[in-house]
Amino acid sequence: MSSAGRRSVVDVALQGTELTGPAAASRPRVLVKLRVRDAIFHQLTRAAAITVLLILGGVILSLIIGAMPSIREFGFSFLIDQTWNPVTEKFGARAAIYGTVMTSFIAMLIAVPLGLLITLFLTELCPMWLRRPIGIAVELLAGIPSIIYGIWGLFVFAPFLQRTVQPALIDAFGPIPILSDLFAGPPYGIGMLTAGLILAIMVLPFITSVSRDVFEAVPPVLKEAAYGLGCTTYEVVRHVVLPYTRVGVIGGVMLALGRALGETMAVTFVIGNAHRVSPSLFAPGTTISATIANEFTEAVGDLYTSSLIQLGLILFVITFIVLAAARYMLLRIERRIG
Amino acid sequence: MIAMDGQGGRAMGLYRRRRIVNQIVLVLSFGATAIGLGWLAVILGTLLFEGASGLSLRVFTETTPPPGSDGGLLNPIVGSLIMTTLAVLIGTPIGIFAGTFMAEYGRFSRITHVVRFINDILLSAPSIVVGLFIYEVMVAPMGHFSAWAGAVALSVLVVPVVVRTTEDMLALVPKEQREAASALGMPLYYVITRVSYRAARAGIITGVLLAIARISGETAPLLFTALNHQFFADFPYLNAPMASLPVVIFQFALSPYHEWQSLAWTGALIITMAVLALSIIARTLASSRKMS
């Protein structure tokens, strides 16, 4: 038996009520039991980790199988065809892909500068005691469910845009040749621009939280040296902080882009659901996710359902690539900062 | 006074320009923060204004009404609670075990790196695609929509959140604690369950709370898994379609009926308050742990 000072788990276990025989005889048995339990727990956790991989594999596989009829029927032309006609069973993804890319582009155009400016405020200007509350408030924007953005966008934001912002934009850009096409047509309120703006607010917290993390990881010595040379705050951020954190900031932006591309409910409310590509940002359009959300339960016929699943597959592939790129960049900066 | 020669004048001009650019950027950054905060305030304000007027006891005691009459949100609230609970019960063990493997048994193995990468992608993957996935593997083979399918779809969203926080929190447990436990002769599973889990408990609970907050507002994965159900008729039969708060909000908000729209706002207020409360509790839990 072990000496008085060294009592192992085996000895503690031996004192348990389950053991009746003499302690010395049970010791090997208890050791075996512990080893078996450890092996079981090891394999259990391993299986759970592999489940994560299986989920991804299952998503990809099930989407490919579900999309097969549509892939066979339309082939490559699915990606570029604009027709979306459930009656004649002719389907093409062009309008949906265009809408997805365009709304996300508008969102990033607004959210990236806004997010970086907020980060600059939070890391350089804001008094210490205010940083935490403001940071939490901005991150709460990410906590609000997307359906809330949808209902708010439809009933509050879209009418507001329709009454004030859109007429002003039409008037302002009307005389300018190319821009007049972008801002043409009746101000519906709902449409591409509205969807893009809502997406911008939704992804803002992702950009600020990532860039805040990397901004704060910049060695103070670098910034102090630049300040010592007489640089202004803007110059320090622009020429020292941003170059140092570029990979991380781009990673954060890609992460936000991945979110914007796949966002469903908020967009579904305000996009207008029209399967066409129109040059005007005010025109109603559709996105991949909005099309699926709107039409999937009502889809009759295998080809219709299958086309919608193929849309889902396209969306998943696009977001997977964007998110993988984002993760890769964030990993790189993590390694550098340590 | 020293006369300004050409060079000095240029230098002063440059200096002034740099200062002005700086001022402009600082004002813009202040403005951007004001926009971000203002937006949050406007959204919450609208929710309170529109939702609170419909808030009454009836919302919690009556089922969803047919168009044009009054009613409540009892069945979608109960449906959401049931499916969220099931999803957490399914997803949490998988998430915690997977996180345990990554932080304890396989911290340096290749699987861990792959799983971490894939998990981070799943964390941000479009939830509507998860809905399609569960439709393909559960709804289509079974031939009908069901609460089970909805719960499984939500659990797929729970897993990545829990995996991430569990791994992060276990990684924070000092290795000396594990070494001390191992030195006593404890097998690894004993060390993990009795030492690591105890040290990381608050963090792991935070992860579960965040996962609940995330799924309780999710609509897209429920649209074609649990679908919707107007009444309590088949209740609580999990093999039948089941109403949930987000899906009912979606349906009611887009309807032309005033009563339905008003209920949608009330539902939106309830969800948002629940989700924000959950995330604030999770945050306090996480930060109180950091301080101790």
Chai-1 contact restraints between the chains, C-beta under 6 A:
chainA,res_idxA,chainB,res_idxB,connection_type,confidence,min_distance_angstrom,max_distance_angstrom,comment,restraint_id
A,S8,B,G185,contact,1.0,0.0,6.0,A-B,restraint_1
A,V9,B,G185,contact,1.0,0.0,6.0,A-B,restraint_2
A,V9,B,M186,contact,1.0,0.0,6.0,A-B,restraint_3
A,L34,B,P187,contact,1.0,0.0,6.0,A-B,restraint_4
A,R37,B,Y189,contact,1.0,0.0,6.0,A-B,restraint_5
A,D38,B,P187,contact,1.0,0.0,6.0,A-B,restraint_6
A,D38,B,L188,contact,1.0,0.0,6.0,A-B,restraint_7
A,D38,B,Y189,contact,1.0,0.0,6.0,A-B,restraint_8
A,F41,B,Y189,contact,1.0,0.0,6.0,A-B,restraint_9
A,H42,B,Y105,contact,1.0,0.0,6.0,A-B,restraint_10
A,L44,B,F97,contact,1.0,0.0,6.0,A-B,restraint_11
A,T45,B,F97,contact,1.0,0.0,6.0,A-B,restraint_12
A,T45,B,T100,contact,1.0,0.0,6.0,A-B,restraint_13
A,T45,B,F101,contact,1.0,0.0,6.0,A-B,restraint_14
A,T45,B,Y105,contact,1.0,0.0,6.0,A-B,restraint_15
A,R46,B,F101,contact,1.0,0.0,6.0,A-B,restraint_16
A,A48,B,I94,contact,1.0,0.0,6.0,A-B,restraint_17
A,A48,B,F97,contact,1.0,0.0,6.0,A-B,restraint_18
A,A48,B,A98,contact,1.0,0.0,6.0,A-B,restraint_19
A,A49,B,A98,contact,1.0,0.0,6.0,A-B,restraint_20
A,A49,B,F101,contact,1.0,0.0,6.0,A-B,restraint_21
A,A49,B,V115,contact,1.0,0.0,6.0,A-B,restraint_22
A,T51,B,I94,contact,1.0,0.0,6.0,A-B,restraint_23
A,V52,B,A98,contact,1.0,0.0,6.0,A-B,restraint_24
A,V52,B,V115,contact,1.0,0.0,6.0,A-B,restraint_25
A,V52,B,N119,contact,1.0,0.0,6.0,A-B,restraint_26
A,L53,B,I118,contact,1.0,0.0,6.0,A-B,restraint_27
A,I55,B,V156,contact,1.0,0.0,6.0,A-B,restraint_28
A,L56,B,I118,contact,1.0,0.0,6.0,A-B,restraint_29
A,V59,B,F133,contact,1.0,0.0,6.0,A-B,restraint_30
A,S62,B,F133,contact,1.0,0.0,6.0,A-B,restraint_31
A,S62,B,E136,contact,1.0,0.0,6.0,A-B,restraint_32
A,S62,B,V137,contact,1.0,0.0,6.0,A-B,restraint_33
A,G66,B,E136,contact,1.0,0.0,6.0,A-B,restraint_34
A,L114,B,A32,contact,1.0,0.0,6.0,A-B,restraint_35
A,L117,B,L28,contact,1.0,0.0,6.0,A-B,restraint_36
A,L117,B,S29,contact,1.0,0.0,6.0,A-B,restraint_37
A,L117,B,A32,contact,1.0,0.0,6.0,A-B,restraint_38
A,I118,B,A32,contact,1.0,0.0,6.0,A-B,restraint_39
A,I118,B,T33,contact,1.0,0.0,6.0,A-B,restraint_40
A,I118,B,G36,contact,1.0,0.0,6.0,A-B,restraint_41
A,L120,B,S29,contact,1.0,0.0,6.0,A-B,restraint_42
A,F121,B,S29,contact,1.0,0.0,6.0,A-B,restraint_43
A,F121,B,T33,contact,1.0,0.0,6.0,A-B,restraint_44
A,A137,B,L37,contact,1.0,0.0,6.0,A-B,restraint_45
A,A137,B,L40,contact,1.0,0.0,6.0,A-B,restraint_46
A,V138,B,G36,contact,1.0,0.0,6.0,A-B,restraint_47
A,L141,B,L40,contact,1.0,0.0,6.0,A-B,restraint_48
A,G143,B,V275,contact,1.0,0.0,6.0,A-B,restraint_49
A,G143,B,S279,contact,1.0,0.0,6.0,A-B,restraint_50
A,P145,B,G217,contact,1.0,0.0,6.0,A-B,restraint_51
A,P145,B,I271,contact,1.0,0.0,6.0,A-B,restraint_52
A,P145,B,V275,contact,1.0,0.0,6.0,A-B,restraint_53
A,I147,B,T219,contact,1.0,0.0,6.0,A-B,restraint_54
A,I147,B,P246,contact,1.0,0.0,6.0,A-B,restraint_55
A,I147,B,I249,contact,1.0,0.0,6.0,A-B,restraint_56
A,I148,B,A268,contact,1.0,0.0,6.0,A-B,restraint_57
A,I148,B,T272,contact,1.0,0.0,6.0,A-B,restraint_58
A,I151,B,A253,contact,1.0,0.0,6.0,A-B,restraint_59
A,I151,B,A268,contact,1.0,0.0,6.0,A-B,restraint_60
A,W152,B,I43,contact,1.0,0.0,6.0,A-B,restraint_61
A,W152,B,T46,contact,1.0,0.0,6.0,A-B,restraint_62
A,V156,B,T46,contact,1.0,0.0,6.0,A-B,restraint_63
A,I201,B,W39,contact,1.0,0.0,6.0,A-B,restraint_64
A,T232,B,R18,contact,1.0,0.0,6.0,A-B,restraint_65
A,T232,B,N22,contact,1.0,0.0,6.0,A-B,restraint_66
A,T233,B,N22,contact,1.0,0.0,6.0,A-B,restraint_67
A,Y234,B,N22,contact,1.0,0.0,6.0,A-B,restraint_68
A,Y234,B,V25,contact,1.0,0.0,6.0,A-B,restraint_69
A,G258,B,S124,contact,1.0,0.0,6.0,A-B,restraint_70
A,R259,B,S124,contact,1.0,0.0,6.0,A-B,restraint_71
A,G262,B,P126,contact,1.0,0.0,6.0,A-B,restraint_72
A,T264,B,I128,contact,1.0,0.0,6.0,A-B,restraint_73
A,T264,B,A220,contact,1.0,0.0,6.0,A-B,restraint_74
A,M265,B,T219,contact,1.0,0.0,6.0,A-B,restraint_75
A,M265,B,A220,contact,1.0,0.0,6.0,A-B,restraint_76
A,S289,B,I128,contact,1.0,0.0,6.0,A-B,restraint_77
A,I292,B,I128,contact,1.0,0.0,6.0,A-B,restraint_78
A,A293,B,A220,contact,1.0,0.0,6.0,A-B,restraint_79
A,A293,B,L223,contact,1.0,0.0,6.0,A-B,restraint_80
A,F296,B,F224,contact,1.0,0.0,6.0,A-B,restraint_81
A,T297,B,F224,contact,1.0,0.0,6.0,A-B,restraint_82
A,I309,B,L132,contact,1.0,0.0,6.0,A-B,restraint_83
A,G312,B,V129,contact,1.0,0.0,6.0,A-B,restraint_84
A,G312,B,L132,contact,1.0,0.0,6.0,A-B,restraint_85
A,L315,B,P126,contact,1.0,0.0,6.0,A-B,restraint_86
A,F316,B,V129,contact,1.0,0.0,6.0,A-B,restraint_87
A,T319,B,P126,contact,1.0,0.0,6.0,A-B,restraint_88
A,L323,B,I121,contact,1.0,0.0,6.0,A-B,restraint_89
A,L323,B,S124,contact,1.0,0.0,6.0,A-B,restraint_90
A,R327,B,F117,contact,1.0,0.0,6.0,A-B,restraint_91
A,R327,B,D120,contact,1.0,0.0,6.0,A-B,restraint_92
